Amino acid sequence: MNPSPEKNPLASLDVWEDDLLERYPDPESIATGKTTEEYRNYETPGRDSVREFYRLNHTYQTYGFVQEKRAEYLRFDKKEMSVWNAFNFLNELVDDSDPDTDLDQFQHLLQTSEAIRKDGHPDWMVLAGLFHDMGKVLCLFGEPQWAVVGDTFPVGCAWSDKIVYPEYFSENPDRNNEQYQSKYGVYSEGIGLRNVHMSWGHDEYVYQMMKDYLPEPALYMLRYHSFYSQHREHGYDYLLDDHDREMFKWVNLFNPYDLYSKNPTPPDWKELKPYYEHLVAKYLPDTIRF
């Protein structure tokens, strides 16, 4: 599918500036910029781009589109670079789907990882915090934000009404496919999320990128941190298997740090740089294929 330019206004970043499972974090202790009730406000988002982002996302994220993007990007043949060069690109990006922050992505990643480190979690979880939005480098390869960021959801089956702005699926071509509109669609009950195709974006991309380097709990954090209609709303319990349910404890542990660490004050990178350089070198090679 090739969306027409007039329906794809977010394509240009120049235009759109865009042991621990028993001790879950207290969201109020993480949220320093505002109260927890003020986060994920989609009724009256602070930026007009949020609603328009989800209109585009829900219109064009089809089952076929996901297959095309998996085939295109999971070869990891676009570029090879150090993670620090990738972070330099993220400094140019403001996420149009996020109603909670106007900071660039690297600052958000540091806020997340520092909140995790402050609470004494393992260093691999700190690294997951630093890398959870690394997949947004897809924008570097010309992908519009609606195909990179935002909440994720399964494709190939009926959309849950727990997805943010579900009314925007009205123009999605998959609405005309009877199988895709059934509860299980192309799947079956308890099939396991490893067998379910999610809407295309940075979560799946960074998971595939990191799957040889980080432990499984960290990989679940990366792969499903934007799957709010499940880890917050339980809208797709019928697709999960027992292993998913066990691993989602880690996703639930991670989520408050991703969401509530957002505040207007950026971290002091000069002070933090030695720690993170050592951490990245511990787990990752000098360069990564994108």
Secondary structure, 3 states (H helix, E strand, C coil): CCCCHHHCCCCCCCCCCCCCCCCCCCHHHHCCCCCHHHCCCCCCCCCCHHHHHHHHHHHHCCHHHHHHHHHHHCCCCCCEECHHHHHHHHCCCCCCCCCCCCCCHHHHHHHHHHHHHHCCCCHHHHHHHHHCCHHHHHHHHCCCHHHCCCCCCECCCCCCCCCCCHHHHHHCHHHHCCHHHCCCCCCCCCCCHHHCCECCCHHHHHHHHHCCCCCHHHHHHHHHCCCHHHHCCCCCHHHCCHHHHHHHHHHHHHHHHHHHCCCCCCCCHHHHHHHHHHHHHHHCCCCEEC
